[in-house]
Amino acid sequence: MLLSEDKYKEPSFVLLNEESGVEIRQYSSYVIAKTTIDLKEDQSDNNMFRTLASYISGKNKKKQTIPMTAPVTTFKDNDSYSMFFYMLDSDNITDLPDPIDPNIVFEKIDLGKCAVISFSWYINDRKIRKYKKQLENFLLDYGYTQTSPFMINQYNPPWTLPFLRRNEILVGIK
């Protein structure tokens, strides 16, 4: 029982290639629910997670619950820090109930082609720097151009044992 966990719906992708520990994936477009904070504020993933989790748990104008999906994605862009949940049961933003919290926005994103490194254990700044650097070197070595910020995907609930955790750093490429 200790090793079991719920299986959440995940965005699908086509694996195009795997080279030097990096997967090249092709993703489709997806509807996401996103919240963003200013980098100067407290960078608490827990606060952003609670905002989004409340929305899917029924804190919306229809009091409708929405299935949890994996991964939870975070990224930094200019002066902001964002987290998003995939709304995999919705093809259009208009399919979703309006949020009560004004900090939640919906977007349709097209990840397209991405370079991805997977790893286990907990995420920390040192690991992010390490895997981001590996991806930057991979892009240079193989002639890819970065088309998005580096994003962090976390797939597991907090009680998952560290060695069983599934994480990724990915970046859009062309």
Phi, psi and omega per residue, in radians:
M1 nan -0.620 -3.118
L2 -1.068 -0.564 -3.080
L3 -1.605 -0.127 -3.101
S4 -1.516 2.669 3.043
E5 -2.679 2.818 3.129
D6 -1.153 2.591 3.068
K7 -1.762 2.116 -3.124
Y8 -1.770 2.652 3.073
K9 -1.154 2.427 -3.104
E10 -2.192 2.681 3.057
P11 -1.107 2.426 3.134
S12 -1.521 2.758 3.103
F13 -2.666 2.855 3.032
V14 -1.883 2.208 3.074
L15 -1.373 2.001 -3.104
L16 -1.549 -0.621 -3.066
N17 -2.914 2.742 2.993
E18 -2.379 2.173 -3.052
E19 -2.543 2.247 3.055
S20 0.955 0.680 3.112
G21 1.352 0.150 3.133
V22 -2.028 2.284 3.054
E23 -1.654 2.426 2.985
I24 -1.824 2.057 -3.075
R25 -2.095 2.629 3.023
Q26 -1.984 2.055 3.122
Y27 -1.822 2.790 3.026
S28 -1.617 -2.955 3.055
S29 -1.644 2.617 -3.087
Y30 -2.468 2.654 2.983
V31 -1.511 2.354 3.123
I32 -2.231 2.691 2.931
A33 -1.869 2.228 -3.005
K34 -2.289 2.560 2.971
T35 -2.294 2.572 -3.042
T36 -2.380 2.487 3.031
I37 -2.189 2.762 3.067
D38 -1.253 2.400 3.135
L39 -1.031 -0.414 3.133
K40 -1.291 -0.320 3.119
E41 -1.427 3.051 3.060
D42 -1.047 2.174 -3.095
Q43 -1.530 0.955 -3.067
S44 -1.499 1.942 3.038
D45 -1.047 -0.589 -3.106
N46 -1.082 -0.729 3.137
N47 -1.139 -0.764 3.121
M48 -1.163 -0.717 3.119
F49 -1.060 -0.796 3.136
R50 -1.043 -0.703 3.117
T51 -1.025 -0.875 -3.111
L52 -1.252 -0.696 3.138
A53 -1.122 -0.644 3.094
S54 -1.080 -0.740 3.130
Y55 -1.026 -0.882 -3.091
I56 -1.282 -0.298 3.109
S57 -1.500 0.036 3.055
G58 2.030 -0.005 3.085
K59 -1.451 1.203 3.097
N60 -2.511 3.001 -2.990
K61 -1.166 -0.330 3.088
K62 -1.771 -0.030 -3.075
K63 0.946 0.618 -3.082
Q64 -1.656 2.353 3.027
T65 -1.532 2.575 -3.104
I66 -2.224 2.352 -3.089
P67 -1.058 2.412 3.034
M68 -1.196 2.482 3.083
T69 -2.173 2.965 3.047
A70 -2.282 2.561 0.088
P71 -1.551 3.004 2.875
V72 -1.644 2.232 -3.037
T73 -1.973 2.372 3.063
T74 -2.235 2.666 3.054
F75 -2.816 2.690 3.047
K76 -1.850 2.440 -3.131
D77 -2.566 1.988 -3.089
N78 0.996 -1.928 -3.081
D79 -1.845 0.267 -3.063
S80 -2.240 2.821 3.104
Y81 -2.253 2.196 -3.037
S82 -2.173 2.682 3.027
M83 -2.332 2.464 3.042
F84 -2.448 2.668 3.018
F85 -1.917 2.474 3.023
Y86 -1.383 2.345 3.078
M87 -1.787 1.290 -2.940
L88 -1.250 -0.268 3.096
D89 -1.587 0.083 -3.117
S90 -2.148 2.235 3.079
D91 -1.570 -0.370 -3.107
N92 -2.323 2.569 3.116
I93 -1.025 -0.620 -3.111
T94 -1.180 -0.219 3.081
D95 -1.290 -0.295 -3.016
L96 -1.638 2.549 3.051
P97 -1.203 2.540 3.127
D98 -1.123 2.459 3.116
P99 -1.337 2.696 2.982
I100 -1.486 -0.659 -3.125
D101 -1.349 2.112 -3.123
P102 -1.223 -0.149 3.127
N103 -1.446 -0.026 3.117
I104 -1.764 2.227 3.056
V105 -2.189 2.733 3.102
F106 -1.972 2.498 3.093
E107 -2.493 2.735 2.953
K108 -1.849 2.060 -3.132
I109 -1.969 2.573 3.052
D110 -2.089 1.732 -3.128
L111 -1.139 -0.582 -3.139
G112 1.113 -2.429 -3.120
K113 -1.484 2.282 -3.110
C114 -2.321 2.587 2.952
A115 -1.743 2.338 -2.983
V116 -2.378 2.329 2.976
I117 -2.027 2.264 3.113
S118 -1.799 2.583 3.094
F119 -2.756 2.879 -3.129
S120 -1.949 -2.968 -3.095
W121 1.223 -2.943 -3.101
Y122 -1.427 2.701 3.080
I123 -1.597 2.377 3.027
N124 -2.555 3.003 -3.078
D125 -1.047 -0.644 3.139
R126 -1.093 -0.801 3.123
K127 -1.147 -0.692 3.123
I128 -1.056 -0.814 3.119
R129 -1.067 -0.754 -3.108
K130 -1.066 -0.896 -3.070
Y131 -1.314 -0.542 3.051
K132 -1.107 -0.754 3.120
K133 -1.096 -0.723 3.092
Q134 -1.055 -0.740 3.117
L135 -1.169 -0.718 3.098
E136 -1.047 -0.761 3.109
N137 -1.121 -0.701 3.112
F138 -1.061 -0.799 -3.132
L139 -1.046 -0.753 3.110
L140 -1.128 -0.824 -3.087
D141 -1.105 -0.597 -3.043
Y142 -1.852 0.082 3.028
G143 1.328 0.433 3.094
Y144 -1.551 2.695 3.067
T145 -1.955 2.329 3.122
Q146 -1.252 2.314 -3.128
T147 -2.119 0.022 -3.138
S148 -2.591 2.942 2.989
P149 -1.174 2.802 2.988
F150 -1.235 2.328 -3.104
M151 -2.090 2.600 3.125
I152 -1.966 2.184 3.065
N153 -1.851 2.242 3.042
Q154 -2.127 2.219 -2.997
Y155 -1.784 -0.272 -2.920
N156 -1.932 2.657 2.986
P157 -1.179 2.786 -3.041
P158 -1.063 -0.425 -3.086
W159 -1.455 -0.027 3.120
T160 -1.142 2.356 3.118
L161 -1.044 2.471 -3.028
P162 -0.923 -0.766 -3.072
F163 -1.269 -0.191 3.100
L164 -1.753 -0.047 -3.095
R165 -1.222 2.567 -3.140
R166 -2.122 2.071 -3.120
N167 -2.326 2.776 3.084
E168 -2.555 2.640 2.870
I169 -2.044 2.265 -3.118
L170 -2.367 2.755 3.115
V171 -2.565 2.447 3.073
G172 -1.227 2.484 -3.099
I173 -2.426 2.830 2.945
K174 -2.476 nan nan
